[in-house]
Amino acid sequence: MDYKDRIYGEVEISESVVLELLASPTLQRLKGVDQYGYLPGYTIVPAGGFPGGPVSRFEHSVGVFLLLRKYGASLPEQIAGLLHDVSHAVFSHSIDYALRDGESAAKQIHQDDVFEAFVRNSGIPGILRKFSLDVDYILDENNFPLKEKKLPDLCADRIDYFLRDSVDIGVMDKATADDFLKHLRAENNIWFFDNLEIAKKCVELFSEINKKYYCAFDDARMFAAVGGCVKYALEKGYLEKVDLFTTDNEVIAKIKNYLDDEKLKLLFARMNNEIEAKNNPADFDQKIYCKSRVVDPFFRNGEKLKRVSEVDAVWAAALPEELKPKEYFLKFER
């Protein structure tokens, strides 16, 4: 199978187990789940972005697989990377704000909470067993330290969405993404850069996209609006929880069937960015917390690895505050 990725270029995928997984309904569904949440309400993503349309969870999932393969991860770890987002609900992390309140929503871990049960109830285990792969081993993320690590470490998931989102949104160009990959290394289950300069550039650009996108006010408004609309639709029975594991367009179509409900119509207008909202601690209806994503990567320093914070006192002082969720005080005009 010839596959053209917008970060890693043209690649050949020939592993039979990977081809069957890619063709499965479970993976194919992710083509209908937007990486960013709900694009019509997402004013920060510029018109155009990547040529060829918006970024989907499918594209990101394949990207994590390709990154792990590029840097010599085992086939089981590559597969774990490919599968890591299959349990994402529609509108990606926005669903956390429909199902959770307050700071718990900012953890944005709904897909992690349901991951194992979702995979076990899909066709994925049958495909893995067909190729003599241990389902329990694949589902245990502790077996795959290159795929996933906690912030502020680099991991395959974090590296891919950083490069992919940054190029799409315009924080960096493709040449800069290529330069990061040129200087990126993976040894002894640790991702690192081969020099301090490129590691500091990663810190800088990751911080930029975090402020402009991952935890910006526009995102808080989107999370609140999508979460509020979906939550109300679930409460009224217009949506069922099973609908959350279809596609964005299927859920939108169901919501549109009930827009004679004036409250749903208002919430849907908010979701579609048709109603202004303000951030005002003195006059608000809802507190919204956004997960903050910043990194403190390792770099090679002689024969040793060091973190940027070990040699940059300014970043060391800023990092604890930068990692905290960002709080907004939201009020829609109506």
C-alpha positions as CSV (number, residue, x, y, z in Angstrom):
1,M,0.0,0.0,0.0
2,D,1.4,3.4,-1.0
3,Y,0.5,6.0,1.6
4,K,1.2,9.7,1.4
5,D,1.6,11.4,4.7
6,R,1.7,15.2,5.0
7,I,4.6,15.1,7.4
8,Y,6.6,12.0,6.6
9,G,6.0,11.9,2.8
10,E,5.4,8.9,0.6
11,V,5.8,5.5,2.3
12,E,5.1,1.9,1.5
13,I,3.0,0.0,4.1
14,S,3.3,-3.8,3.5
15,E,2.8,-5.5,6.8
16,S,-0.4,-7.6,6.5
17,V,-1.6,-7.0,10.1
18,V,-1.2,-3.2,9.6
19,L,-3.1,-3.3,6.3
20,E,-6.0,-5.2,7.9
21,L,-6.1,-2.8,10.8
22,L,-6.1,0.2,8.5
23,A,-9.0,-1.3,6.6
24,S,-11.0,-2.1,9.7
25,P,-14.2,-0.1,10.5
26,T,-12.7,0.8,13.8
27,L,-9.8,2.7,12.2
28,Q,-11.8,3.9,9.2
29,R,-14.2,5.6,11.6
30,L,-11.5,8.0,12.7
31,K,-11.5,9.6,9.2
32,G,-14.7,11.2,10.3
33,V,-13.4,12.5,13.7
34,D,-11.7,15.9,13.4
35,Q,-8.3,16.2,15.2
36,Y,-9.1,19.7,16.5
37,G,-12.6,19.2,17.8
38,Y,-15.3,20.9,15.8
39,L,-13.8,22.9,12.9
40,P,-16.7,25.3,12.1
41,G,-16.4,26.6,15.7
42,Y,-12.6,26.7,15.5
43,T,-11.6,30.2,14.5
44,I,-7.9,29.7,15.2
45,V,-7.3,27.1,12.4
46,P,-6.6,29.2,9.3
47,A,-8.5,28.7,6.0
48,G,-6.4,26.4,3.9
49,G,-4.0,24.8,6.4
50,F,-2.7,21.6,4.9
51,P,-3.6,21.1,1.3
52,G,-6.1,18.3,1.0
53,G,-8.5,19.1,3.9
54,P,-8.5,19.0,7.6
55,V,-6.5,16.7,9.9
56,S,-8.4,13.7,11.2
57,R,-7.7,11.3,14.0
58,F,-7.0,8.7,11.4
59,E,-4.3,10.8,9.9
60,H,-2.7,11.4,13.2
61,S,-2.9,7.8,14.2
62,V,-1.2,6.7,11.0
63,G,1.4,9.4,11.7
64,V,2.2,8.0,15.1
65,F,2.6,4.6,13.5
66,L,4.9,6.0,10.8
67,L,7.0,7.9,13.3
68,L,7.6,4.8,15.4
69,R,8.5,2.8,12.4
70,K,10.9,5.5,11.1
71,Y,12.8,5.4,14.4
72,G,13.0,1.6,14.8
73,A,10.3,0.8,17.3
74,S,9.1,-2.9,17.4
75,L,6.1,-3.9,15.3
76,P,3.9,-4.3,18.5
77,E,4.8,-0.7,19.5
78,Q,4.1,0.5,16.0
79,I,0.7,-1.2,16.2
80,A,0.0,0.3,19.6
81,G,0.8,3.7,18.1
82,L,-1.6,3.1,15.3
83,L,-4.4,2.1,17.7
84,H,-3.8,4.7,20.4
85,D,-6.7,7.0,19.4
86,V,-9.3,4.5,18.2
87,S,-11.5,5.2,21.3
88,H,-11.7,8.9,20.6
89,A,-15.3,10.0,20.5
90,V,-16.7,12.5,18.0
91,F,-15.3,16.1,18.2
92,S,-12.1,14.7,19.9
93,H,-11.4,16.2,23.3
94,S,-14.6,18.4,23.2
95,I,-16.5,15.3,24.4
96,D,-14.7,15.5,27.8
97,Y,-16.6,18.7,28.4
98,A,-19.9,17.0,27.6
99,L,-19.3,14.2,30.1
100,R,-17.2,15.9,32.8
101,D,-17.3,19.2,34.7
102,G,-14.6,21.6,35.9
103,E,-11.0,20.7,36.2
104,S,-11.7,17.0,35.6
105,A,-12.6,17.9,32.0
106,A,-9.3,19.6,31.4
107,K,-7.5,16.3,31.9
108,Q,-9.0,15.3,28.5
109,I,-8.6,11.6,29.2
110,H,-12.0,10.2,28.2
111,Q,-10.5,8.3,25.3
112,D,-8.0,6.8,27.7
113,D,-10.6,5.8,30.2
114,V,-12.6,3.8,27.7
115,F,-9.8,2.6,25.5
116,E,-9.4,-1.0,26.7
117,A,-13.1,-1.7,26.8
118,F,-13.6,-0.1,23.4
119,V,-10.9,-2.1,21.7
120,R,-11.9,-5.4,23.3
121,N,-15.5,-4.8,22.0
122,S,-14.3,-4.1,18.4
123,G,-12.9,-6.2,15.7
124,I,-9.3,-5.3,16.6
125,P,-8.6,-8.3,18.9
126,G,-9.6,-10.7,16.1
127,I,-7.2,-9.1,13.7
128,L,-4.3,-9.2,16.2
129,R,-4.9,-12.8,17.1
130,K,-5.0,-13.7,13.5
131,F,-1.4,-12.6,13.3
132,S,-0.4,-14.2,16.6
133,L,-0.1,-10.8,18.4
134,D,-1.0,-10.7,22.2
135,V,-4.0,-8.5,22.7
136,D,-3.2,-7.9,26.4
137,Y,0.4,-6.9,25.5
138,I,-0.7,-4.4,22.9
139,L,-3.3,-2.9,25.2
140,D,-0.8,-2.2,28.0
141,E,0.8,1.1,27.3
142,N,3.5,0.4,29.9
143,N,5.0,-1.8,27.3
144,F,5.5,1.0,24.9
145,P,7.5,4.0,26.3
146,L,8.3,5.4,23.0
147,K,4.6,5.7,22.1
148,E,3.4,7.4,25.3
149,K,4.9,9.3,28.1
150,K,3.6,11.9,30.6
151,L,4.2,15.6,30.0
152,P,6.6,17.3,29.7
153,D,8.5,14.4,28.0
154,L,8.5,13.8,24.3
155,C,6.7,10.7,22.9
156,A,5.6,9.6,19.5
157,D,2.0,10.7,20.1
158,R,3.1,14.2,21.2
159,I,5.8,14.6,18.5
160,D,3.4,13.8,15.7
161,Y,0.6,16.1,16.8
162,F,3.1,18.9,17.5
163,L,4.6,18.7,14.0
164,R,1.3,18.0,12.2
165,D,-0.8,20.6,14.0
166,S,2.0,23.2,13.8
167,V,2.4,22.9,10.1
168,D,-1.4,22.9,9.6
169,I,-2.0,25.9,11.8
170,G,1.0,27.8,10.6
171,V,3.3,27.8,13.7
172,M,6.0,26.2,11.5
173,D,6.5,25.3,7.9
174,K,7.2,21.9,6.5
175,A,10.9,22.6,6.2
176,T,11.1,23.3,9.9
177,A,9.2,20.0,10.6
178,D,11.8,18.2,8.5
179,D,14.6,19.8,10.4
180,F,13.1,18.6,13.7
181,L,13.0,15.0,12.4
182,K,16.5,15.3,11.1
183,H,17.8,16.0,14.6
184,L,15.4,13.7,16.5
185,R,16.7,10.5,18.0
186,A,15.3,7.6,19.9
187,E,17.5,5.4,22.0
188,N,16.9,3.4,25.2
189,N,13.2,4.3,25.0
190,I,13.9,8.0,25.2
191,W,13.3,10.6,22.6
192,F,15.9,13.4,22.4
193,F,17.5,15.9,20.0
194,D,21.1,15.8,19.0
195,N,21.8,19.3,20.1
196,L,20.6,22.0,22.4
197,E,19.7,24.6,19.8
198,I,17.0,22.4,18.2
199,A,15.7,21.2,21.6
200,K,15.2,24.9,22.6
201,K,13.5,25.6,19.3
202,C,11.1,22.7,20.1
203,V,10.4,24.2,23.5
204,E,9.7,27.6,21.9
205,L,7.4,26.4,19.1
206,F,5.6,23.9,21.3
207,S,4.9,26.8,23.8
208,E,3.7,28.9,20.9
209,I,1.2,26.4,19.6
210,N,0.1,25.7,23.2
211,K,-0.7,29.4,23.8
212,K,-2.3,29.9,20.4
213,Y,-4.2,26.7,20.2
214,Y,-4.1,24.0,22.8
215,C,-5.1,26.2,25.7
216,A,-6.2,29.5,24.1
217,F,-9.5,31.2,24.8
218,D,-10.9,30.2,21.4
219,D,-10.4,26.5,22.4
220,A,-12.1,27.1,25.8
221,R,-15.1,28.6,24.0
222,M,-15.2,25.7,21.6
223,F,-14.9,23.1,24.3
224,A,-17.7,24.8,26.3
225,A,-20.0,25.2,23.3
226,V,-19.6,21.7,21.9
227,G,-19.7,20.2,25.3
228,G,-22.9,22.1,26.2
229,C,-24.7,21.2,23.0
230,V,-23.8,17.5,23.1
231,K,-24.6,17.2,26.9
232,Y,-28.0,18.7,26.4
233,A,-28.7,16.5,23.4
234,L,-27.8,13.4,25.4
235,E,-30.0,14.5,28.3
236,K,-33.0,15.0,26.0
237,G,-32.4,11.7,24.2
238,Y,-31.7,13.4,20.9
239,L,-28.3,11.6,21.1
240,E,-27.4,8.3,22.7
241,K,-23.9,7.5,24.0
242,V,-23.4,5.0,21.2
243,D,-23.6,8.0,18.8
244,L,-20.5,9.5,20.3
245,F,-18.5,6.7,18.7
246,T,-19.8,7.3,15.2
247,T,-18.5,10.3,13.2
248,D,-18.7,14.1,13.6
249,N,-21.1,14.4,10.6
250,E,-23.4,11.7,11.8
251,V,-23.8,13.4,15.1
252,I,-24.4,16.8,13.5
253,A,-27.0,15.3,11.3
254,K,-28.9,13.8,14.3
255,I,-28.7,17.1,16.2
256,K,-30.2,19.0,13.2
257,N,-33.3,16.7,13.4
258,Y,-34.2,18.4,16.7
259,L,-33.6,22.1,16.1
260,D,-37.2,22.9,16.7
261,D,-36.1,22.7,20.4
262,E,-35.2,26.3,21.0
263,K,-32.6,25.6,23.6
264,L,-30.8,23.1,21.4
265,K,-31.0,25.6,18.5
266,L,-29.3,28.2,20.8
267,L,-26.6,25.7,21.9
268,F,-26.0,24.6,18.3
269,A,-25.6,28.2,17.3
270,R,-23.0,28.6,20.0
271,M,-21.3,25.5,18.8
272,N,-21.1,26.9,15.3
273,N,-19.5,30.1,16.5
274,E,-22.5,32.2,15.7
275,I,-22.7,33.8,19.2
276,E,-20.0,35.9,20.7
277,A,-18.4,34.9,24.0
278,K,-16.2,36.8,26.4
279,N,-13.6,35.9,29.1
280,N,-14.4,38.0,32.1
281,P,-13.7,37.0,35.7
282,A,-16.1,39.6,37.0
283,D,-19.0,38.5,34.9
284,F,-19.2,34.8,33.8
285,D,-21.5,31.9,33.6
286,Q,-19.0,29.0,33.4
287,K,-15.4,28.3,34.3
288,I,-13.6,26.4,31.6
289,Y,-10.2,24.7,32.1
290,C,-7.9,23.8,29.2
291,K,-5.1,21.3,29.4
292,S,-1.7,22.9,28.9
293,R,0.8,21.1,26.7
294,V,4.4,22.1,26.9
295,V,7.6,20.0,26.7
296,D,11.0,19.8,28.3
297,P,12.9,17.6,25.9
298,F,16.2,15.8,26.3
299,F,19.2,16.7,24.2
300,R,22.6,15.1,23.8
301,N,25.2,16.9,25.8
302,G,28.5,15.2,25.1
303,E,28.0,11.6,26.2
304,K,25.0,12.4,28.4
305,L,21.4,13.5,28.0
306,K,20.1,16.6,29.6
307,R,16.8,18.4,29.7
308,V,16.5,21.9,28.4
309,S,15.4,23.0,31.9
310,E,18.8,21.8,33.2
311,V,20.7,24.4,31.2
312,D,18.0,27.1,30.7
313,A,17.1,28.8,34.1
314,V,14.3,30.8,32.5
315,W,12.6,27.7,31.2
316,A,13.2,25.9,34.4
317,A,11.4,28.6,36.3
318,A,8.5,28.9,33.9
319,L,7.8,25.2,33.3
320,P,5.8,24.4,36.5
321,E,3.4,27.3,35.8
322,E,3.2,26.5,32.1
323,L,2.1,22.9,32.8
324,K,-0.9,24.0,34.9
325,P,-4.4,24.0,33.2
326,K,-5.5,27.4,32.0
327,E,-8.7,28.8,33.5
328,Y,-11.2,30.9,31.6
329,F,-14.4,32.7,32.8
330,L,-16.9,32.3,30.0
331,K,-20.0,34.1,29.1
332,F,-21.9,33.9,25.9
333,E,-23.9,36.9,24.7
334,R,-27.0,34.7,24.8
